[in-house]
Amino acid sequence: MRRGTSCDAAQLVRAIIATRDKWAQTAHDVAAETNPEQLPDAVRCLLSQRGARTVHARRDGYQRWHAEVQDRLADRMRSTEQHLRTDQNSDYGIDL
């Protein structure tokens, strides 16, 4: 077997780049396509427990975020109402 030249290497790289049968797959893509029935029982059990924990963590995070947004919105409404009330009672010291 002989070693190729730089031109041979360039042709090989071009051929590899030009051949796009399928997009590159990540480990997450492969795992997502895996049928759960094909997994061993222990792995399937761990995945379902982890999935449940993830769902609960997301729900808790969303509820905390939602509560914070509602609190900020209520504070903004109170501030606006207070500002409007003080504007109505104030003549800004302008004499006509």
C-alpha positions in Angstrom: 0.0 0.0 0.0 1.4 3.4 -0.9 0.9 6.7 0.7 -1.2 9.2 -1.3 -0.3 12.7 -2.3 -1.8 15.9 -1.0 -4.0 15.9 -4.1 -5.3 12.4 -3.3 -6.1 13.6 0.2 -7.9 16.7 -1.1 -10.0 14.5 -3.4 -10.9 12.2 -0.6 -12.0 15.1 1.6 -14.1 16.5 -1.2 -15.7 13.2 -1.7 -16.5 12.8 2.0 -17.9 16.4 2.2 -20.0 15.9 -1.1 -21.5 12.7 0.1 -24.5 13.8 2.3 -26.7 10.7 2.5 -27.9 11.8 5.9 -27.3 14.6 8.3 -24.9 13.9 11.2 -26.7 12.4 14.1 -25.9 13.2 17.7 -26.2 10.7 20.6 -29.4 12.5 21.6 -30.9 12.0 18.2 -30.1 8.3 18.3 -31.5 8.0 21.8 -34.7 9.8 20.9 -35.3 7.4 18.0 -34.7 4.3 20.2 -37.8 2.3 20.9 -38.3 2.0 24.7 -39.3 -1.6 24.4 -35.8 -2.4 23.0 -34.2 -1.2 26.2 -33.5 -3.4 29.2 -36.0 -3.2 32.1 -33.5 -1.4 34.4 -32.7 1.2 31.9 -36.4 1.8 31.0 -37.2 2.2 34.7 -34.4 4.7 35.2 -35.5 6.7 32.1 -39.1 6.9 33.3 -38.0 8.1 36.8 -35.6 10.6 35.3 -38.3 11.8 32.9 -40.8 12.2 35.8 -38.3 14.2 37.8 -37.6 16.4 34.8 -41.2 17.1 34.2 -41.7 18.0 37.9 -38.7 20.2 37.9 -39.9 22.0 34.8 -43.4 22.5 36.2 -42.0 23.8 39.5 -39.7 26.2 37.6 -42.5 27.4 35.4 -44.8 28.0 38.4 -42.1 30.0 40.2 -41.4 32.1 37.1 -45.2 32.6 36.6 -45.6 33.8 40.2 -42.7 36.2 39.9 -44.2 37.7 36.6 -47.6 38.0 38.3 -46.0 39.8 41.3 -44.1 42.2 39.0 -47.2 42.9 37.0 -49.2 43.6 40.2 -46.5 45.9 41.5 -46.4 47.8 38.2 -50.2 48.1 38.3 -50.1 49.5 41.9 -47.4 51.9 41.0 -49.2 53.1 37.9 -52.4 53.6 39.9 -50.6 55.4 42.7 -48.9 57.7 40.2 -52.2 58.5 38.4 -53.8 59.3 41.8 -51.0 61.7 42.8 -51.1 63.4 39.3 -54.8 64.1 39.7 -54.4 65.7 43.1 -51.4 67.8 42.1 -51.4 71.0 40.2 -47.6 71.1 39.9 -47.6 74.6 41.5 -48.7 76.3 38.3 -50.8 79.4 38.9 -53.0 80.5 36.1 
